[in-house]
Amino acid sequence: MDPASQDINLNSPNKGLGVDHSDSLSDVPVEGAVGNSVNPLPPGLTEEEAEELRTELTKVEEEINTLRQVLSAKERHATELKRKLGLSPLNELKQNITKSWQDVQTSNAYVSASATLDDITRSEAYKKTQETLSQAGQKTSAALTTVGTAISRRLGDMRNSATFKSFEDRVGNLKYKVVGPKGNGEAVTPTETTPTQENPPF
């Protein structure tokens, strides 16, 4: 196979194949070609005008590709410069956030809202409300302290009452009957006997 006869067009369906160009298909219409029946000319457009437009379109597309390549090269160069300067994407993000926050703080809306809030905090209504809420909080705290003291006193009084003493004695006797003398943390020797029940359940 002669390398000169190989199709080297990378967009060709015959690329890399040994195609004999002597009997090429030159009479097969190519898409987008002038006079192609698949893509007829718009009305009022001559073949010469269509050819000029196609040529201009080709040039514009080539310019677009060139600009993409230039942009890509510039982006790579900018990335390299940032790396040399020690600017990582995280540092860049921090700088962007800081700058954005500064922009917000200097914006008219933020300045106006801050001024409005300052006016509100300086107003008499705000001061009166703040004082009222402070006094209410102090009174509530005092009331809760008083209630807590009263409950503690009542529980102390209840514990010293005859009813509670009687109840405590009964619970102690019941515990002794259920657990025995071991329940008090005392060691029981085998020679000790347990008290007999006065009223056995059976």
Disulfide bonds with the S-S distance in Angstrom:
none
